[in-house]
Amino acid sequence: MALADIIDHYDRSAASFHRWWLPVIEPAALHLLDLIDPLVVARPAAVIVDVGAGTGPLGRAAVVRWPKVRVVGVDPSEGMLAMGRAAADASLDPPARRRLTWVTGVAERLPIATGSADAVVSSFTLQYLRRRIVGLREARRVLGPGSAIAVMTWLADDRPFRPWAELSEVLRELAIVRPPTLEPGGPFRSLPSAAALVRRAGFREVHATEGVVEYRWKRGALIHCTLEEEERPLIDALDGPTLARLERLWTERLARLSEDDLCYRDKVAYVTGRA
Ligand SMILES: C[S@@+](CC[C@H](N)C(=O)[O-])C[C@H]1O[C@@H](n2cnc3c(N)ncnc32)[C@H](O)[C@@H]1O
């Protein structure tokens, strides 16, 4: 998938993402703030750049957690940024809101001055970069001396999520072919390879650690999230009666699964380093 397809996807599914998928990934994303805490303690007025900010969970949490930091959220999807602005307006007081700005742009070419940032963070975005090294070198460019990077995304994990395996069965049954994945970079293959990449981008003191995403789905919410966000390119390609049939068959299969089957578990990798 090209960047334009990814942007189009997020522009159209921003509301569903924010409502259904963000609660799944947010706790794992917010751990990045713990990882840069020592840096912010040493530099209370730090400028933090959030690459692939989406609807802004990191920025909102950072300006609440630290009273002087400023956060610049960068994302190519206007739809996600608009949703982020609305969430900030609804949840932050004006002084905190003023320390959070939003800029349209991509990781590979950050609209940020060289050496101007104290920290770069990025959650669940590197899987969209066809050439992750380019985005990581851009992060290195915008960071000043002694500053920090803390990034995270999915770590390769073969455990299937039963509800999505059942959906694949339904697709097979209906002879529906999935469109190509929206995530050209894919997950990190391993912790050592993730760390090696960040070192290669010019960082030192690099460490990679594993984390988990665990979320207990309710059936209705899972159906909404999957059809409106995760599988949106597929669903967009179907006519009304086919989609209704798919939804009915999948709902029947979901009804036979246990609560434990509905618990989503996946691995993530965190990588930190110094500029
Ligand atoms: C799964 S969302 C994660 C958003 C947010 N970081 C979070 O944790 O909720 C992925 C985000 O990456 C953005 N994205 C995709 N390709 C990108 C690129 N090349 N540079 C920067 N952001 C990108 C998308 O627009 C989307 O907002």
The ligand as an SDF file (V2000), in Angstrom:
LIG
                    3D

 27 29  0  0  0  0  0  0  0  0999 V2000
   -1.9800    2.9730   14.4830 C   0  0  0  0  0  0  0  0  0  0  0  0
   -1.9380    4.7300   14.3550 S   0  0  0  0  0  0  0  0  0  0  0  0
   -1.0940    5.1420   15.8660 C   0  0  0  0  0  0  0  0  0  0  0  0
   -1.3600    6.5460   16.3120 C   0  0  0  0  0  0  0  0  0  0  0  0
   -0.7850    6.9110   17.6870 C   0  0  0  0  0  0  0  0  0  0  0  0
    0.6450    6.9760   17.6570 N   0  0  0  0  0  0  0  0  0  0  0  0
   -1.2540    5.9450   18.7490 C   0  0  0  0  0  0  0  0  0  0  0  0
   -0.4350    5.2440   19.3520 O   0  0  0  0  0  0  0  0  0  0  0  0
   -2.4830    5.8920   18.9860 O   0  0  0  0  0  0  0  0  0  0  0  0
   -0.7060    4.9560   13.1040 C   0  0  0  0  0  0  0  0  0  0  0  0
   -0.5140    6.3970   12.7060 C   0  0  0  0  0  0  0  0  0  0  0  0
    0.6450    6.4750   11.8730 O   0  0  0  0  0  0  0  0  0  0  0  0
    0.4120    7.4520   10.9020 C   0  0  0  0  0  0  0  0  0  0  0  0
    1.3620    7.2380    9.7900 N   0  0  0  0  0  0  0  0  0  0  0  0
    1.2850    6.3690    8.7650 C   0  0  0  0  0  0  0  0  0  0  0  0
    2.3510    6.4920    7.9530 N   0  0  0  0  0  0  0  0  0  0  0  0
    3.1360    7.4570    8.5000 C   0  0  0  0  0  0  0  0  0  0  0  0
    4.3740    8.0470    8.1310 C   0  0  0  0  0  0  0  0  0  0  0  0
    5.0350    7.6610    7.0270 N   0  0  0  0  0  0  0  0  0  0  0  0
    4.8740    9.0280    8.9070 N   0  0  0  0  0  0  0  0  0  0  0  0
    4.2160    9.4310   10.0370 C   0  0  0  0  0  0  0  0  0  0  0  0
    3.0410    8.8980   10.4340 N   0  0  0  0  0  0  0  0  0  0  0  0
    2.5060    7.9280    9.6720 C   0  0  0  0  0  0  0  0  0  0  0  0
   -1.0420    7.2440   10.5190 C   0  0  0  0  0  0  0  0  0  0  0  0
   -1.5890    8.3770    9.8570 O   0  0  0  0  0  0  0  0  0  0  0  0
   -1.6610    6.9750   11.8810 C   0  0  0  0  0  0  0  0  0  0  0  0
   -2.1370    8.1520   12.4840 O   0  0  0  0  0  0  0  0  0  0  0  0
  1  2  1  0
  2  3  1  0
  2 10  1  0
  3  4  1  0
  4  5  1  0
  5  6  1  0
  5  7  1  0
  7  8  2  0
  7  9  1  0
 10 11  1  0
 11 12  1  0
 11 26  1  0
 12 13  1  0
 13 14  1  0
 13 24  1  0
 14 15  1  0
 14 23  1  0
 15 16  2  0
 16 17  1  0
 17 18  1  0
 17 23  2  0
 18 19  1  0
 18 20  2  0
 20 21  1  0
 21 22  2  0
 22 23  1  0
 24 25  1  0
 24 26  1  0
 26 27  1  0
M  CHG  2   2   1   9  -1
M  END
$$$$
